[in-house]
Structure formats: structure tokens, C-alpha cells
């Protein structure tokens, strides 16, 4: 089995804020979701609803 880790930069579409998020994966499975500190909109913050929506979308 490959040992692949990846970080994807995403925009949450859960509300009008459009927060920037980072999605961490390992071997194709989501391991962590957090706010993107490089996002000029959210500056690293994201709500629990947005994290849950991203987790569900990529599960």
C-alpha cells in the first residue's frame, strides 16, 4: 500500500462567508480539516458546521 499524504486547499460553500479550508488526507482518507491561515477572508478560522460539511463531502 502506498503511504501518500496530501493537503488540499478548499473553499467552504456552507454559508456566505466562503472560508478557506485545508483538507488533510492520508491514503485517500480525510485525517484533518482546519481553517486556512492564508485565506484573506477567514484568516485560519472555520466553523464546526463547515468542517463537518467538508468531512461528509470527502468521506
C-alpha positions, 0 to 999 in steps of 0.5 A: 500500500502506498503511504501518500499524504496530501493537503488540499486547499478548499473553499467552504460553500456552507454559508456566505462567508466562503472560508478557506479550508485545508483538507488533510488526507492520508491514503485517500482518507480525510485525517484533518480539516482546519481553517486556512491561515492564508485565506484573506477572508477567514484568516485560519478560522472555520466553523464546526458546521463547515468542517463537518460539511467538508468531512461528509463531502470527502468521506 
